[in-house]
Amino acid sequence: MRLETSLSQRLSTETTIGPRMIQSMEILQMPMQALEERIELELEQNPVLELIPRGEQEMGEGEPVERRIKDPEMGVLRLDPVQGEADFQRLDLMSRDYGDFMNDESRPSRGRLEEMGDRHHDLMASVAAPPPNLRDHLLEQLSFVELPAEQLELVRHLIGAINAQGLLDGTLEELALAHEPPVSADDLVGPLAVVQHLDPAGVGGRNLRECLLLQVMPETPHADLVRTLILNHLEDIQYNRMPAIQKRTGRDQTDIHNAIESLRTLNPRPGSAFSGSAGAAIKPDVVVDRLEDGEYVVRLAEDALPGLRIDASYALMARDRQIDRATRVYLRGKISSAQWLRDAIEQRKRTLERVTRAIVERQKAFLDQGPDFIEPLKMQDVAGIVGVDVSTVSRAVADKWVQTPRGMFALKRFFGGGTTTASGVDIAWENIKRKLLELVGAEDKSEPLSDEDLVEEMEKNGVPIARRTITKYRKMLNIPSSRERRVWAH
């Protein structure tokens, strides 16, 4: 099943936004490598767009050429900078204003236009630094997990069985026999839960459905319906069988459409950012630096994306009345496309920077002291701070990475609900789940801890938590019951 294709479908009866608006939201959601590929494609197809060489400012001390050039037939070639959610509205207007140009695929029969894309390729060559691989990234996170040595060994064994897509290669039975010395499949259940709790979200899934389910958090918009779609309706989504989904779920088209939008933010190949060529290597979108006074500053990864500009000679050609109209129309369309891409990328940068600042402000304890001190944080909270819709935050953090003094993390890692301890301290569910994994990993396998025992152990750690909540998270972490975990003496 081509999930990436199925998830991109829209409900035409519900969609009222323009195609450029949709694409601007897709630019916001794109992970770094996908955006680099999108830029490379535009550079190959659009002769008026060019890379800015390293160290060279776009127009020196003057304004960008496309901002100064006007033409009675098309107005100002570049609109004023915009801020916040209004950017998306302006991009939609831009789509309507230049729609005919954007859809004009005719290419003038001029030798210079046929050949002028070739010169982009020299500027596009770059050398990437050696990327981290998925296995090293997973192993590095084990330093934050407290488990007995034999349990850590089993976790490492499973990490070695993760394929390039981030999924587990083989059944637990096969992997148990492959261990030296061989163990039982039951022995790997707890270690698998540890692996599936690591970044990137979804890693260690045994199939596509489990991979996606691992990424659905309580704070995921429309989480319950998203889980239902994953479990029962992936094929219906692939073939756009919306009436069937409505009938079986009892939900209306709006709910289903919103759930599919949330589903589209999940990654069916969570390990893909680490695999393949250097171009597919994981790269941070933002960087968090710690100052000498202990404060943190957020900056965009400067080398993450190339600078883009409109070629001045083609901007001038677009207004030159001595050039035939077909050529000018063609160039205006390409200029409009280039400007839209630049505006969408700039808006992506602004939104991502603002969202990351809000996250850092709420997660200073995490950055100061480590993952055990992560605070409960919902996307709705960040949306309120930034002043955008929660769906914008969801798109902004999807498959995005931040480089911090404590290592590289997925931005989604910083979100999660929580509870309040007996002493009035807020604690994130992630820490509760981590502690649950540690307790189960360290238990006596001949007398495993029951859910009631786990409640008592959590209370000893100052975290009062209901038995039903322990059971819920134990199942979410794929930890069997105490009866199933018991190892009988031979």
C-alpha positions, 0 to 999 in steps of 0.5 A: 500500500502506498500510504504516502499517496493515500494520505495526500488525497482530499475530500473535494466536497469539503475543501474550499482553500486554493491549491497554493494555500494547500501547498503552502501548508505542505511546505510548512509540514515538509521535513528538511530533506523533502523540502530540499528535494522540492527546492531542487526540483523547482531549480531544475524546472524554473529558469528564473530561480537561482541559488545565492552563492555562499557569502553573497548577499542578494542585492548588496545594499539595495533592494532585491531586483524583483521588489523594484521592478514593476510592470503595468500588466502584472503589478509589483512582482513581489508583495510586501512581507507578511507575518503570522497566519495572514501569510497563508491568506496572502498566498491563497490570494497570490494563487488566484492573482497569478493562476493563469500564469502558474497553469501556463505550461507552454514553453517558448521556442527560444534557444536561450530559454531551452538552455538557461536551466543548465547553469543551476546545476553547478550552484546546486552541488554541495557536500554534506557532513557525515550524518548520524545513522539510525542505529547510533541515534537509538543507542545514544538515547539508551544513556537516558534509560535505567535498566539492568545490564541484561535488559539493555543487552536485549534492547541493543539486540532489537535495535540491531534488527531495525531496518532502514525504514525504522521497522523491526525486521523479523518476529520476536520469535525469530529475534529471540532465537537469533540472540546469543545465547537464545532467549524466549520471545517473552523476554523481548516484549519489555525491551521492545517496548523500550525501543518503541519509546525512543526517537523517532516516534514509530521506530520499532513498529512490527508493521505499518499499522503498529508504526503509525499507532506508536505515533498517535499521542493523547494530544494528537488532534482527533486521536481516537478517530485517527487510531480507528482509521489506522486499525480499520480504514487505511485501504478505504483512505487509499481508494477514497472510500469516504462513504464507507468510512462514514458508515462504519465509523458513524462520523461526518465528513468533517471529522473524517477529513480532520482525522485524515489531516492528523494522520498525514502528519505521521511518518510511515517510514520513521527511519528514512531520515537516517538512511540512504544517501547523504541527501537523505540524512537527518538535518536539524531545522532549528538549533538551540544554543545555551548562553553563559548565563544559562538562558537559551536562544533559538536560531534557524539552522543557517546551512539548512536551506540554500538562499534563493533569488530571482535572476535579474535578467529574466525579471527584466525580460518579463517587462521588456515589450520588445520580447514577444508576449508568449515569452513574457507570460511564460517568464511571469508565471515562472517568477510568480512560482519562484516568489511563491516558493520563497514566500512559503519557505520564509513563512515556514522559517518564521512559524518554526522559529516561533513555535520552537521558542515557545517550546524552549520556554516551557521545556527549560528543565528538560534542556537543563537537566535531561529528559527525566525533567520534561514538562507536560506540554500540549500543542494547544498550549503552544498554539495559544502562545504563538497565536496560531491554530493547533493544526499549524503547530502540528504541521510545524513540528511534524518530522522536524528536528532540533539540535540542542546542547543535550543532543538532537531531538524530534520537536514532537518529543517535547509534547505530552500530557501529564498529571500532578504528584502528591506534592503538587509537582506536574509530571509528564506522562512520558516520564511516567511511562519511562518509570514504568518501563524501568520498574518492569525492566528491573523486576524479579521475573519469577515474581513480576509486578502486578498492576497493583504493585506498580501503583504502589511503586509509583506512589513510593516515587511520589507519583500517585496514579490510578490502577486503570492508568497503569493498565492503560499505559502498560498496554500502550507500551506493549508490556504484557500482564504480570501473569504473561511476564512470569518466567517459570523456573526449570 
